[in-house]
Amino acid sequence: GAVVSQHPSWVICKSGTSVKIECRSLDFQATTMFWYRQFPKQSLMLMATSNEGSKATYEQGVEKDKFLINHASLTLSTLTVTSAHPEDSSFYICSAREGSGSTEAFFGQGTRLTVV
Amino acid sequence: AQSVTQLDSQVPVFEEAPVELRCNYSSSVSVYLFWYVQYPNQGLQLLLKYLSGSTLVKGINGFEAEFNKSQTSFHLRKPSVHISDTAEYFCAVSEYSSASKIIFGSGTRLSIRP
């Protein structure tokens, strides 16, 4: 099946700094990418949907200035957590869908962010 | 908008016993349905999906699910579980569109007792 690679798998940063997480589709072109956040022992909460070359669509309650999403190419999307605080600590997961007609999304392995 | 309800947050089962994880969905339009498995600190792996056609869907690792439109359910079953099946299981729904987002249920933790 298609592979989505997420990097880094874990990161620790100081409060107030920014962190960038990359999501790459390795063997297909991802027209649409999704970013999720998962708190311990909870479900995945959709943060935003991004289409290549256009601005991301954020879900209600997600701060777009806090979580910057860029989908500049068909194989790469990035999530930047700006001015991170301890409450931003979480597990972030991306997923990617191929072009029109695709019924399935493929998931990255996730990034564990810890803000200290 | 679509939504997914997983009624059981935890399901303890003895090894080699059968298991059913329940999932109900709500949507005003036709949807695709999925079951994913997540092992600790990992991403999600697709177990199976229902797109159309036969309502009984077979997936990996011996799992299967049955789509019931009248009851808006998509329950996951396995006739005999193994210790290695211990994980978190998520039911998910997506509307008919390649750009449509996938919405997840709250998850069910399956714990297998020896």
Chai-1 contact restraints between the chains, C-beta under 6 A:
chainA,res_idxA,chainB,res_idxB,connection_type,confidence,min_distance_angstrom,max_distance_angstrom,comment,restraint_id
A,T32,B,A99,contact,1.0,0.0,6.0,A-B,restraint_1
A,S43,B,F104,contact,1.0,0.0,6.0,A-B,restraint_2
A,S43,B,S106,contact,1.0,0.0,6.0,A-B,restraint_3
A,S43,B,G107,contact,1.0,0.0,6.0,A-B,restraint_4
A,L44,B,F104,contact,1.0,0.0,6.0,A-B,restraint_5
A,L46,B,K101,contact,1.0,0.0,6.0,A-B,restraint_6
A,T49,B,K101,contact,1.0,0.0,6.0,A-B,restraint_7
A,I93,B,G43,contact,1.0,0.0,6.0,A-B,restraint_8
A,S100,B,S98,contact,1.0,0.0,6.0,A-B,restraint_9
A,G101,B,S98,contact,1.0,0.0,6.0,A-B,restraint_10
A,S102,B,S98,contact,1.0,0.0,6.0,A-B,restraint_11
A,T103,B,Y32,contact,1.0,0.0,6.0,A-B,restraint_12
A,T103,B,L51,contact,1.0,0.0,6.0,A-B,restraint_13
A,A105,B,I102,contact,1.0,0.0,6.0,A-B,restraint_14
A,F107,B,G43,contact,1.0,0.0,6.0,A-B,restraint_15
A,F107,B,L44,contact,1.0,0.0,6.0,A-B,restraint_16
A,G108,B,G43,contact,1.0,0.0,6.0,A-B,restraint_17
A,Q109,B,Q42,contact,1.0,0.0,6.0,A-B,restraint_18
A,Q109,B,G43,contact,1.0,0.0,6.0,A-B,restraint_19
A,G110,B,G43,contact,1.0,0.0,6.0,A-B,restraint_20
